[in-house]
Amino acid sequence: MTTNKKTNFVTDKSCFIIMPFGGLFDSYKNDIYVPAINNAGLIPTRADDLYRSGNIVNDIWNFTKKADVILADLTNKNPNVFMN
């Protein structure tokens, strides 16, 4: 179990954020998405938060399968965000 620092909820619930990295997208993540996810009592994670060695595609797939909630920002139809 993990304690959400913003809400002090003890939770195992996660929200995996699927979106492009960099620039305005990072601002959206940090200023809008993460606070809202924290307020919902969930733990936000985006692929660039993983800091793991190995195949990032496998990590993304595993987080997608295990997440309780998925937030997908499909702005600009970025093919790296879409999944088959």
Secondary structure, DSSP 4 states (H G I P E B T S, - for coil): -EE-TTT--EE--EEEEE---SHHHHHHIIIIIHHHHHHTT-EEEEGGG---SS-HHHHHHHHHHH-SEEEE--GGG-TTT---
